[in-house]
Amino acid sequence: MSQANADVLSDPVTNGISADGVVDIKSVARLDTDGKTVDQVFQDLCRFVRGTELEPEWLCHANLQDDANEAMYGARHSRPWPEPSSHDRISVSVCIGNSEGWIVHVDFVSRPQLSDSLDRTYAIMPLLRAKVFSTDHAWSLARLIAHLIDAA
């Protein structure tokens, strides 16, 4: 092991992650999402959770094929990461998987104004998905992602 690695690993918690991969969510810095695309935020999340106790079975774009039909498949990889506003939010949620495990959903929830009134409707655009096998793991990962992308 090089001296540089020894120095990093000797620190009890480096960027909120201990040498054995344990994540201390309270001491983790938030990711900078300003001006980034969905793919860039995805890559940052992948780099962060890789090798930690919270690493999921998989983490992917909701729109796996980068299909142009965002209404059907979710945000394209090159779409700018959404900026929350008074009517729009990033949502992180957990649901049971179709065959096994749990899925962590990262979605953009917006409230577009209807064209013919002052009322607003809800629209949800899927951004990212992650799969884990236990409920505790799912909620811990969701809490970490919400903290990292400042969704909470």
Secondary structure, DSSP 8 states (H G I E B T S, - for coil): --HHHHHHHHSS-BTTB-TTS-B-GGG------TT-BHHHHHHHHHHHHTTSTT--SEEEESSTT--S-HHHH---TTSB-----SS-EEEEEEEE-SSSSEEEEEEEEE--B-TTSS-B--EEEEEEEEEESSHHHHHHHHHHHHHHTT--
